[in-house]
Amino acid sequence: MLLYIQKIVADLLLPPGIFIVLLLVLSAYMFYSKQRGRYLAIVITVSLYLFSTGWAAGMLMRPLENMYTAQMKNADVILVLGGGASLRSGPLNKAGEPGGYSANRLLTAAQLQHRLQVPILITGGKVFAGSGNEAQIGRIALLNLGIADDMIIVEDRARNTEENAALAIALCRERGFKHICLVTSAFHMTRSMLNFRRENDAGQFILLPYPCDYQCNETAITDIFSFVPRQEAFTVSYLALHEYLGLAARKIL
């Protein structure tokens, strides 16, 4: 019990918990003194609180992550999308380090390659001035995971999912790949499939989604910590909202 209390107190003293507590105090003061804007303050406080709880984060994320199940039968190529990279080099990778989402995708792709014995196509370039080239850094990570160099194909120019789809599909067409095992984070799979299907409007390719890097459980598991504001939950909410916004924009534009 003491361990649980310590964790709850720590979460309330660290962002976003501390900001929610301060906003709650401010809202209470505004209601007590009947200041204008008090209803807006409480709406902001409640919204920030909900997005910071595992319960709400799971409600937002779970529909995205449960949309597709893993498929890999008859794959000609494993196409893995980049998910961020840093320029911080280390003994294993002088070019930089894969971000957390990229690392999980690359690990999944490496395991699939050992099983399927087909090439891996990595797509992702340098997105920001302060970030690394995702595909080039991913290539070295795959080499370190035991994947042969001649089994790795690099597309290192794409800066977003739309460009991932266009440039990677062009490479698949050039090399004669038909059955594409698409590896990306589960929360990102719906938007990825939407973009790749647009590039596959002639039906030349068969897309086999292989989601990985799950951010929440398949079914809800509720306990006291599901309602304690935590930075991890806020990040999951952010990722889910980002995907919903991207899906809406892609369907409109």
Short mmCIF file of the C-alpha atoms (twelve columns), coordinates in Angstrom:
data_MODEL
# 
_entry.id   MODEL 
# 
loop_
_atom_site.group_PDB 
_atom_site.id 
_atom_site.type_symbol 
_atom_site.label_atom_id 
_atom_site.label_alt_id 
_atom_site.label_comp_id 
_atom_site.label_asym_id 
_atom_site.label_seq_id 
_atom_site.Cartn_x 
_atom_site.Cartn_y 
_atom_site.Cartn_z 
_atom_site.pdbx_PDB_model_num 
ATOM 1   C CA . MET A 1   0.000   0.000   0.000   1 
ATOM 2   C CA . LEU A 2   2.829   2.412   0.850   1 
ATOM 3   C CA . LEU A 3   4.399   1.761   -2.574  1 
ATOM 4   C CA . TYR A 4   1.120   2.680   -4.301  1 
ATOM 5   C CA . ILE A 5   0.797   5.859   -2.250  1 
ATOM 6   C CA . GLN A 6   4.362   6.853   -3.137  1 
ATOM 7   C CA . LYS A 7   3.681   6.341   -6.844  1 
ATOM 8   C CA . ILE A 8   0.448   8.360   -6.722  1 
ATOM 9   C CA . VAL A 9   2.130   11.223  -4.841  1 
ATOM 10  C CA . ALA A 10  5.032   11.207  -7.311  1 
ATOM 11  C CA . ASP A 11  2.614   11.365  -10.259 1 
ATOM 12  C CA . LEU A 12  0.804   14.322  -8.689  1 
ATOM 13  C CA . LEU A 13  4.066   16.186  -8.072  1 
ATOM 14  C CA . LEU A 14  5.367   15.719  -11.628 1 
ATOM 15  C CA . PRO A 15  3.904   17.073  -14.879 1 
ATOM 16  C CA . PRO A 16  1.163   16.845  -15.931 1 
ATOM 17  C CA . GLY A 17  -0.146  15.995  -12.461 1 
ATOM 18  C CA . ILE A 18  1.221   19.109  -10.785 1 
ATOM 19  C CA . PHE A 19  -0.341  21.336  -13.460 1 
ATOM 20  C CA . ILE A 20  -3.708  19.649  -13.000 1 
ATOM 21  C CA . VAL A 21  -3.523  20.204  -9.223  1 
ATOM 22  C CA . LEU A 22  -2.602  23.873  -9.723  1 
ATOM 23  C CA . LEU A 23  -5.378  24.359  -12.288 1 
ATOM 24  C CA . LEU A 24  -7.844  22.728  -9.901  1 
ATOM 25  C CA . VAL A 25  -6.836  25.130  -7.133  1 
ATOM 26  C CA . LEU A 26  -7.123  28.068  -9.546  1 
ATOM 27  C CA . SER A 27  -10.556 26.899  -10.728 1 
ATOM 28  C CA . ALA A 28  -11.776 26.552  -7.145  1 
ATOM 29  C CA . TYR A 29  -10.577 30.068  -6.337  1 
ATOM 30  C CA . MET A 30  -12.250 31.479  -9.480  1 
ATOM 31  C CA . PHE A 31  -15.551 29.826  -8.577  1 
ATOM 32  C CA . TYR A 32  -15.280 31.018  -4.973  1 
ATOM 33  C CA . SER A 33  -14.660 34.611  -6.083  1 
ATOM 34  C CA . LYS A 34  -17.099 34.286  -9.032  1 
ATOM 35  C CA . GLN A 35  -14.540 35.451  -11.570 1 
ATOM 36  C CA . ARG A 36  -15.212 35.509  -15.296 1 
ATOM 37  C CA . GLY A 37  -13.697 32.585  -17.160 1 
ATOM 38  C CA . ARG A 38  -14.215 30.151  -14.297 1 
ATOM 39  C CA . TYR A 39  -16.170 27.701  -16.463 1 
ATOM 40  C CA . LEU A 40  -13.458 27.760  -19.104 1 
ATOM 41  C CA . ALA A 41  -10.864 27.082  -16.407 1 
ATOM 42  C CA . ILE A 42  -12.719 24.019  -15.191 1 
ATOM 43  C CA . VAL A 43  -13.172 22.722  -18.763 1 
ATOM 44  C CA . ILE A 44  -9.417  23.057  -19.357 1 
ATOM 45  C CA . THR A 45  -8.649  21.356  -16.043 1 
ATOM 46  C CA . VAL A 46  -10.998 18.425  -16.652 1 
ATOM 47  C CA . SER A 47  -9.780  17.982  -20.246 1 
ATOM 48  C CA . LEU A 48  -6.131  17.938  -19.215 1 
ATOM 49  C CA . TYR A 49  -6.949  15.496  -16.426 1 
ATOM 50  C CA . LEU A 50  -8.836  13.097  -18.689 1 
ATOM 51  C CA . PHE A 51  -6.180  13.079  -21.408 1 
ATOM 52  C CA . SER A 52  -3.605  12.319  -18.702 1 
ATOM 53  C CA . THR A 53  -5.357  9.206   -17.376 1 
ATOM 54  C CA . GLY A 54  -4.767  5.678   -18.603 1 
ATOM 55  C CA . TRP A 55  -8.520  5.135   -18.771 1 
ATOM 56  C CA . ALA A 56  -9.127  7.911   -21.319 1 
ATOM 57  C CA . ALA A 57  -5.864  7.242   -23.181 1 
ATOM 58  C CA . GLY A 58  -6.888  3.620   -23.647 1 
ATOM 59  C CA . MET A 59  -10.348 4.637   -24.875 1 
ATOM 60  C CA . LEU A 60  -8.704  6.808   -27.536 1 
ATOM 61  C CA . MET A 61  -5.902  4.439   -28.505 1 
ATOM 62  C CA . ARG A 62  -7.542  1.020   -28.393 1 
ATOM 63  C CA . PRO A 63  -9.771  1.458   -31.509 1 
ATOM 64  C CA . LEU A 64  -6.686  2.388   -33.540 1 
ATOM 65  C CA . GLU A 65  -4.538  -0.463  -32.261 1 
ATOM 66  C CA . ASN A 66  -7.267  -3.102  -32.600 1 
ATOM 67  C CA . MET A 67  -8.098  -2.164  -36.198 1 
ATOM 68  C CA . TYR A 68  -5.683  -4.643  -37.826 1 
ATOM 69  C CA . THR A 69  -4.284  -8.066  -36.976 1 
ATOM 70  C CA . ALA A 70  -0.846  -9.235  -38.045 1 
ATOM 71  C CA . GLN A 71  -0.488  -10.797 -41.509 1 
ATOM 72  C CA . MET A 72  2.678   -12.041 -43.174 1 
ATOM 73  C CA . LYS A 73  1.742   -15.031 -45.382 1 
ATOM 74  C CA . ASN A 74  3.446   -15.079 -48.809 1 
ATOM 75  C CA . ALA A 75  5.200   -11.742 -48.212 1 
ATOM 76  C CA . ASP A 76  7.798   -10.771 -50.855 1 
ATOM 77  C CA . VAL A 77  9.194   -7.885  -48.815 1 
ATOM 78  C CA . ILE A 78  8.996   -6.484  -45.301 1 
ATOM 79  C CA . LEU A 79  8.370   -2.752  -45.528 1 
ATOM 80  C CA . VAL A 80  9.121   -0.981  -42.255 1 
ATOM 81  C CA . LEU A 81  8.279   2.689   -41.689 1 
ATOM 82  C CA . GLY A 82  10.679  4.958   -39.825 1 
ATOM 83  C CA . GLY A 83  9.491   6.449   -36.565 1 
ATOM 84  C CA . GLY A 84  12.124  8.958   -35.541 1 
ATOM 85  C CA . ALA A 85  15.886  8.960   -35.003 1 
ATOM 86  C CA . SER A 86  18.380  11.033  -33.068 1 
ATOM 87  C CA . LEU A 87  21.820  12.268  -34.075 1 
ATOM 88  C CA . ARG A 88  23.405  10.985  -30.845 1 
ATOM 89  C CA . SER A 89  25.950  8.419   -31.937 1 
ATOM 90  C CA . GLY A 90  27.264  5.473   -29.967 1 
ATOM 91  C CA . PRO A 91  29.635  2.517   -30.356 1 
ATOM 92  C CA . LEU A 92  26.985  0.461   -32.166 1 
ATOM 93  C CA . ASN A 93  25.732  3.154   -34.508 1 
ATOM 94  C CA . LYS A 94  27.865  6.133   -35.452 1 
ATOM 95  C CA . ALA A 95  25.093  7.682   -37.575 1 
ATOM 96  C CA . GLY A 96  22.682  8.040   -34.651 1 
ATOM 97  C CA . GLU A 97  20.102  6.070   -32.701 1 
ATOM 98  C CA . PRO A 98  16.605  4.917   -33.700 1 
ATOM 99  C CA . GLY A 99  13.794  6.488   -31.685 1 
ATOM 100 C CA . GLY A 100 11.639  4.268   -29.497 1 
ATOM 101 C CA . TYR A 101 8.925   3.757   -32.113 1 
ATOM 102 C CA . SER A 102 11.530  3.053   -34.800 1 
ATOM 103 C CA . ALA A 103 13.394  0.612   -32.556 1 
ATOM 104 C CA . ASN A 104 10.272  -1.458  -31.924 1 
ATOM 105 C CA . ARG A 105 9.426   -1.512  -35.637 1 
ATOM 106 C CA . LEU A 106 12.975  -2.508  -36.597 1 
ATOM 107 C CA . LEU A 107 13.053  -5.282  -34.001 1 
ATOM 108 C CA . THR A 108 9.786   -6.656  -35.375 1 
ATOM 109 C CA . ALA A 109 11.068  -6.410  -38.950 1 
ATOM 110 C CA . ALA A 110 14.275  -8.247  -38.009 1 
ATOM 111 C CA . GLN A 111 12.315  -11.081 -36.396 1 
ATOM 112 C CA . LEU A 112 10.077  -11.342 -39.449 1 
ATOM 113 C CA . GLN A 113 13.076  -11.423 -41.777 1 
ATOM 114 C CA . HIS A 114 14.668  -14.303 -39.867 1 
ATOM 115 C CA . ARG A 115 11.407  -16.222 -40.286 1 
ATOM 116 C CA . LEU A 116 10.395  -15.245 -43.833 1 
ATOM 117 C CA . GLN A 117 13.858  -14.842 -45.402 1 
ATOM 118 C CA . VAL A 118 12.725  -11.943 -47.608 1 
ATOM 119 C CA . PRO A 119 14.254  -8.442  -47.958 1 
ATOM 120 C CA . ILE A 120 13.515  -5.560  -45.613 1 
ATOM 121 C CA . LEU A 121 12.731  -2.186  -47.185 1 
ATOM 122 C CA . ILE A 122 13.201  0.703   -44.720 1 
ATOM 123 C CA . THR A 123 11.557  4.005   -45.598 1 
ATOM 124 C CA . GLY A 124 12.211  7.297   -43.809 1 
ATOM 125 C CA . GLY A 125 14.522  10.228  -44.268 1 
ATOM 126 C CA . LYS A 126 15.741  13.189  -42.248 1 
ATOM 127 C CA . VAL A 127 12.586  14.942  -41.058 1 
ATOM 128 C CA . PHE A 128 13.982  17.774  -38.921 1 
ATOM 129 C CA . ALA A 129 17.315  19.579  -38.821 1 
ATOM 130 C CA . GLY A 130 18.027  18.090  -35.411 1 
ATOM 131 C CA . SER A 131 17.007  14.522  -36.241 1 
ATOM 132 C CA . GLY A 132 18.866  11.676  -37.909 1 
ATOM 133 C CA . ASN A 133 18.172  9.943   -41.197 1 
ATOM 134 C CA . GLU A 134 15.743  7.229   -40.148 1 
ATOM 135 C CA . ALA A 135 16.428  4.697   -42.897 1 
ATOM 136 C CA . GLN A 136 20.224  4.976   -42.789 1 
ATOM 137 C CA . ILE A 137 20.258  4.648   -38.999 1 
ATOM 138 C CA . GLY A 138 17.743  1.812   -39.220 1 
ATOM 139 C CA . ARG A 139 19.930  -0.023  -41.717 1 
ATOM 140 C CA . ILE A 140 22.845  -0.113  -39.281 1 
ATOM 141 C CA . ALA A 141 20.536  -1.260  -36.485 1 
ATOM 142 C CA . LEU A 142 19.341  -4.140  -38.683 1 
ATOM 143 C CA . LEU A 143 22.921  -5.098  -39.513 1 
ATOM 144 C CA . ASN A 144 23.634  -5.196  -35.775 1 
ATOM 145 C CA . LEU A 145 20.609  -7.488  -35.385 1 
ATOM 146 C CA . GLY A 146 22.122  -9.999  -37.800 1 
ATOM 147 C CA . ILE A 147 20.363  -9.053  -41.042 1 
ATOM 148 C CA . ALA A 148 22.576  -9.431  -44.116 1 
ATOM 149 C CA . ASP A 149 23.366  -6.207  -45.951 1 
ATOM 150 C CA . ASP A 150 22.059  -7.565  -49.258 1 
ATOM 151 C CA . MET A 151 18.680  -8.161  -47.583 1 
ATOM 152 C CA . ILE A 152 18.243  -4.477  -46.675 1 
ATOM 153 C CA . ILE A 153 16.831  -1.891  -49.083 1 
ATOM 154 C CA . VAL A 154 16.936  1.767   -48.083 1 
ATOM 155 C CA . GLU A 155 14.574  4.579   -49.060 1 
ATOM 156 C CA . ASP A 156 15.987  7.574   -47.187 1 
ATOM 157 C CA . ARG A 157 14.090  10.603  -48.536 1 
ATOM 158 C CA . ALA A 158 10.521  10.319  -47.179 1 
ATOM 159 C CA . ARG A 159 9.571   12.891  -44.527 1 
ATOM 160 C CA . ASN A 160 6.024   11.780  -43.689 1 
ATOM 161 C CA . THR A 161 3.646   8.841   -44.133 1 
ATOM 162 C CA . GLU A 162 2.381   10.101  -47.502 1 
ATOM 163 C CA . GLU A 163 5.918   10.231  -48.874 1 
ATOM 164 C CA . ASN A 164 6.702   6.846   -47.256 1 
ATOM 165 C CA . ALA A 165 3.893   5.331   -49.287 1 
ATOM 166 C CA . ALA A 166 4.721   7.028   -52.591 1 
ATOM 167 C CA . LEU A 167 8.470   6.385   -52.542 1 
ATOM 168 C CA . ALA A 168 8.322   2.880   -51.068 1 
ATOM 169 C CA . ILE A 169 5.635   1.715   -53.493 1 
ATOM 170 C CA . ALA A 170 7.762   3.035   -56.364 1 
ATOM 171 C CA . LEU A 171 10.671  0.889   -55.156 1 
ATOM 172 C CA . CYS A 172 8.425   -2.157  -54.772 1 
ATOM 173 C CA . ARG A 173 7.168   -1.668  -58.329 1 
ATOM 174 C CA . GLU A 174 10.723  -1.294  -59.613 1 
ATOM 175 C CA . ARG A 175 11.895  -4.493  -57.885 1 
ATOM 176 C CA . GLY A 176 8.832   -6.574  -58.657 1 
ATOM 177 C CA . PHE A 177 7.541   -7.023  -55.118 1 
ATOM 178 C CA . LYS A 178 3.814   -7.831  -54.992 1 
ATOM 179 C CA . HIS A 179 3.010   -8.968  -51.450 1 
ATOM 180 C CA . ILE A 180 4.097   -6.238  -49.022 1 
ATOM 181 C CA . CYS A 181 4.256   -6.928  -45.297 1 
ATOM 182 C CA . LEU A 182 3.795   -3.439  -43.854 1 
ATOM 183 C CA . VAL A 183 5.380   -2.989  -40.419 1 
ATOM 184 C CA . THR A 184 4.613   0.057   -38.315 1 
ATOM 185 C CA . SER A 185 3.326   0.962   -34.861 1 
ATOM 186 C CA . ALA A 186 -0.207  -0.314  -34.287 1 
ATOM 187 C CA . PHE A 187 -1.527  3.201   -33.607 1 
ATOM 188 C CA . HIS A 188 -0.074  4.325   -36.945 1 
ATOM 189 C CA . MET A 189 -1.297  1.387   -39.035 1 
ATOM 190 C CA . THR A 190 -4.729  2.769   -39.982 1 
ATOM 191 C CA . ARG A 191 -3.291  5.967   -41.439 1 
ATOM 192 C CA . SER A 192 -0.453  4.040   -43.088 1 
ATOM 193 C CA . MET A 193 -2.843  1.643   -44.796 1 
ATOM 194 C CA . LEU A 194 -4.934  4.574   -46.015 1 
ATOM 195 C CA . ASN A 195 -1.879  6.169   -47.649 1 
ATOM 196 C CA . PHE A 196 -0.566  2.929   -49.121 1 
ATOM 197 C CA . ARG A 197 -3.967  2.000   -50.541 1 
ATOM 198 C CA . ARG A 198 -4.084  5.338   -52.336 1 
ATOM 199 C CA . GLU A 199 -0.741  4.561   -53.941 1 
ATOM 200 C CA . ASN A 200 -2.057  1.079   -54.801 1 
ATOM 201 C CA . ASP A 201 -5.162  2.330   -56.599 1 
ATOM 202 C CA . ALA A 202 -4.546  -0.056  -59.521 1 
ATOM 203 C CA . GLY A 203 -4.508  -3.026  -57.147 1 
ATOM 204 C CA . GLN A 204 -1.041  -4.123  -58.239 1 
ATOM 205 C CA . PHE A 205 0.083   -4.917  -54.693 1 
ATOM 206 C CA . ILE A 206 -1.315  -6.971  -51.820 1 
ATOM 207 C CA . LEU A 207 -0.816  -5.150  -48.518 1 
ATOM 208 C CA . LEU A 208 -0.279  -7.313  -45.439 1 
ATOM 209 C CA . PRO A 209 -0.479  -5.168  -42.285 1 
ATOM 210 C CA . TYR A 210 1.799   -6.211  -39.423 1 
ATOM 211 C CA . PRO A 211 1.174   -3.855  -36.479 1 
ATOM 212 C CA . CYS A 212 3.649   -3.725  -33.600 1 
ATOM 213 C CA . ASP A 213 4.803   -1.329  -30.853 1 
ATOM 214 C CA . TYR A 214 1.474   -1.455  -28.985 1 
ATOM 215 C CA . GLN A 215 0.858   1.375   -26.505 1 
ATOM 216 C CA . CYS A 216 -2.059  -0.168  -24.573 1 
ATOM 217 C CA . ASN A 217 -3.582  -3.564  -23.766 1 
ATOM 218 C CA . GLU A 218 -5.954  -5.256  -26.194 1 
ATOM 219 C CA . THR A 219 -8.748  -5.009  -23.618 1 
ATOM 220 C CA . ALA A 220 -9.127  -2.475  -20.815 1 
ATOM 221 C CA . ILE A 221 -7.611  -3.364  -17.440 1 
ATOM 222 C CA . THR A 222 -8.860  -0.849  -14.883 1 
ATOM 223 C CA . ASP A 223 -7.302  -0.142  -11.495 1 
ATOM 224 C CA . ILE A 224 -6.652  2.919   -9.340  1 
ATOM 225 C CA . PHE A 225 -3.733  3.977   -11.531 1 
ATOM 226 C CA . SER A 226 -6.079  4.168   -14.538 1 
ATOM 227 C CA . PHE A 227 -7.415  7.406   -13.019 1 
ATOM 228 C CA . VAL A 228 -4.165  8.939   -11.749 1 
ATOM 229 C CA . PRO A 229 -2.750  11.559  -14.182 1 
ATOM 230 C CA . ARG A 230 0.528   10.351  -15.672 1 
ATOM 231 C CA . GLN A 231 2.862   11.594  -18.377 1 
ATOM 232 C CA . GLU A 232 2.822   8.194   -20.128 1 
ATOM 233 C CA . ALA A 233 -0.956  8.312   -20.495 1 
ATOM 234 C CA . PHE A 234 -0.835  11.894  -21.780 1 
ATOM 235 C CA . THR A 235 1.660   10.795  -24.454 1 
ATOM 236 C CA . VAL A 236 -0.645  7.956   -25.526 1 
ATOM 237 C CA . SER A 237 -3.566  10.395  -25.758 1 
ATOM 238 C CA . TYR A 238 -1.420  12.736  -27.843 1 
ATOM 239 C CA . LEU A 239 -0.430  9.925   -30.227 1 
ATOM 240 C CA . ALA A 240 -4.040  8.839   -30.677 1 
ATOM 241 C CA . LEU A 241 -5.310  12.378  -31.265 1 
ATOM 242 C CA . HIS A 242 -2.481  12.998  -33.725 1 
ATOM 243 C CA . GLU A 243 -3.541  9.931   -35.714 1 
ATOM 244 C CA . TYR A 244 -7.222  10.898  -35.719 1 
ATOM 245 C CA . LEU A 245 -6.288  14.377  -36.939 1 
ATOM 246 C CA . GLY A 246 -4.041  12.897  -39.634 1 
ATOM 247 C CA . LEU A 247 -6.789  10.529  -40.769 1 
ATOM 248 C CA . ALA A 248 -9.298  13.368  -41.004 1 
ATOM 249 C CA . ALA A 249 -6.869  15.529  -42.982 1 
ATOM 250 C CA . ARG A 250 -5.974  12.684  -45.349 1 
ATOM 251 C CA . LYS A 251 -9.626  11.913  -46.091 1 
ATOM 252 C CA . ILE A 252 -10.477 15.569  -46.677 1 
ATOM 253 C CA . LEU A 253 -7.473  16.526  -48.786 1 
# 
